[in-house]
Amino acid sequence: MDPKRLEEKITPRTRAVTPVHMCGQPCDMDPILEIARRHNLLVIQDAAHAPGAEYRGRKLGEIGDVVIYSFQQCKNMSTLGEGGTVNCLPPYRAMGHGEGECPVSEKTTSKFVTLPLCPRLSESDMDELVEGIKRVLGRT
């Protein structure tokens, strides 16, 4: 994703920005995040080809709103078939991850979104996914 061209691509219908990190190399996230915040857009990273990669000393999974990993057979981390994960970052941090325990309370557990398992998502399914993520992040 070229941050210099990102802003000209944003329309009134744009709801999210999806940088795709490739070959272990992260996108230039600082300008992408700044542009997304200025337009009140979600940042949904595709890090399937960059697991463990860092941007300015931070893991890609610590940046933005959502990070998606695919485990399809040609990805860096494979399940020898299909699969993936969608991690909503702020609720994940709110659970105290990395502090040795995960506090259980309505405040943290209510932030989980369980989506149906679908091998292919339609455009309306993607709209529903984005709306669900926005609800979790409190951006409705």
C-alpha positions as CSV (number, residue, x, y, z in Angstrom):
1,M,0.0,0.0,0.0
2,D,1.4,3.4,-1.0
3,P,0.5,5.9,1.7
4,K,1.1,8.7,-0.8
5,R,-1.9,7.4,-2.9
6,L,-4.1,6.2,0.0
7,E,-5.9,9.5,0.7
8,E,-6.9,10.0,-3.0
9,K,-8.6,6.6,-2.9
10,I,-10.8,7.3,0.1
11,T,-14.5,7.9,-0.7
12,P,-17.5,8.6,1.4
13,R,-18.2,4.8,1.3
14,T,-14.8,3.8,2.6
15,R,-15.0,2.2,6.0
16,A,-11.6,0.6,6.5
17,V,-8.0,0.6,5.2
18,T,-6.4,-2.8,4.6
19,P,-2.6,-2.7,4.3
20,V,-1.3,-6.0,3.1
21,H,2.2,-6.9,4.5
22,M,4.2,-9.1,2.1
23,C,7.3,-11.3,2.2
24,G,7.8,-10.4,5.9
25,Q,8.0,-6.7,5.0
26,P,5.5,-4.4,6.7
27,C,3.8,-1.5,5.0
28,D,4.8,2.0,6.1
29,M,2.2,2.1,8.9
30,D,2.7,5.5,10.5
31,P,1.3,7.5,7.5
32,I,-1.4,4.8,6.9
33,L,-2.5,5.1,10.6
34,E,-2.5,8.9,10.5
35,I,-4.6,9.0,7.4
36,A,-7.0,6.4,8.7
37,R,-7.5,8.2,12.0
38,R,-8.0,11.5,10.2
39,H,-10.9,9.9,8.2
40,N,-12.2,7.8,11.2
41,L,-11.4,4.5,9.3
42,L,-10.6,1.2,10.8
43,V,-7.1,-0.2,10.0
44,I,-7.5,-3.9,9.2
45,Q,-4.1,-5.4,8.5
46,D,-3.5,-8.6,6.4
47,A,-0.4,-10.1,8.0
48,A,-0.7,-13.6,6.5
49,H,2.7,-13.2,4.7
50,A,4.4,-11.4,7.6
51,P,3.9,-13.4,10.8
52,G,6.3,-12.1,13.5
53,A,7.3,-9.1,11.4
54,E,7.9,-5.8,13.2
55,Y,7.4,-2.2,12.2
56,R,9.6,0.3,14.1
57,G,10.2,-2.2,17.0
58,R,6.5,-3.2,17.3
59,K,5.0,-6.5,16.1
60,L,2.4,-6.0,13.4
61,G,-0.2,-7.5,15.7
62,E,0.2,-4.5,18.1
63,I,-0.6,-1.8,15.5
64,G,-3.9,-0.7,14.1
65,D,-7.4,-2.0,15.0
66,V,-7.5,-5.5,13.6
67,V,-4.9,-8.0,12.3
68,I,-5.9,-10.9,10.1
69,Y,-3.8,-14.1,9.5
70,S,-4.7,-16.7,7.0
71,F,-3.5,-20.3,7.4
72,Q,-4.2,-21.4,3.9
73,Q,-1.7,-23.9,2.5
74,C,0.5,-21.3,0.6
75,K,0.8,-18.9,3.6
76,N,3.8,-18.7,5.9
77,M,1.9,-20.4,8.7
78,S,-0.2,-23.2,7.3
79,T,-2.8,-25.6,8.6
80,L,-2.4,-27.6,5.4
81,G,-5.8,-26.5,4.3
82,E,-7.9,-23.5,5.1
83,G,-8.2,-21.4,8.2
84,G,-7.4,-18.0,9.7
85,T,-7.8,-15.7,12.6
86,V,-9.1,-12.2,13.1
87,N,-7.7,-10.4,16.2
88,C,-9.3,-7.2,17.4
89,L,-6.5,-5.4,19.1
90,P,-7.8,-3.0,21.8
91,P,-10.1,-5.6,23.4
92,Y,-7.2,-8.1,23.3
93,R,-5.0,-5.7,25.2
94,A,-7.8,-4.9,27.6
95,M,-7.8,-8.5,28.8
96,G,-4.3,-8.1,30.3
97,H,-2.5,-10.3,27.8
98,G,1.1,-10.7,28.7
99,E,0.5,-10.0,32.4
100,G,0.3,-13.7,33.4
101,E,-3.5,-13.9,33.7
102,C,-6.6,-13.0,31.9
103,P,-9.1,-11.3,34.2
104,V,-12.6,-12.5,33.7
105,S,-15.3,-9.9,33.8
106,E,-18.3,-8.8,31.8
107,K,-16.3,-5.7,30.7
108,T,-13.6,-7.8,28.9
109,T,-15.6,-10.9,27.9
110,S,-18.3,-8.9,26.2
111,K,-15.7,-7.7,23.7
112,F,-15.5,-11.0,21.9
113,V,-17.2,-11.4,18.5
114,T,-17.8,-15.0,17.3
115,L,-18.3,-15.2,13.6
116,P,-19.6,-18.2,11.7
117,L,-17.1,-20.3,9.9
118,C,-17.4,-19.5,6.2
119,P,-14.9,-20.7,3.5
120,R,-15.9,-17.7,1.4
121,L,-17.4,-14.4,2.5
122,S,-19.8,-12.5,0.3
123,E,-19.7,-8.7,0.1
124,S,-22.7,-8.4,2.5
125,D,-20.8,-10.8,4.9
126,M,-17.8,-8.5,4.7
127,D,-20.1,-5.5,5.6
128,E,-21.4,-7.4,8.5
129,L,-17.8,-8.3,9.6
130,V,-16.8,-4.6,9.5
131,E,-19.8,-3.5,11.4
132,G,-19.2,-6.2,14.1
133,I,-15.6,-5.0,14.4
134,K,-16.7,-1.4,14.7
135,R,-19.2,-2.4,17.5
136,V,-16.4,-4.2,19.4
137,L,-14.1,-1.2,19.0
138,G,-16.9,1.2,20.1
139,R,-16.9,3.0,16.7
140,T,-20.6,2.5,15.8
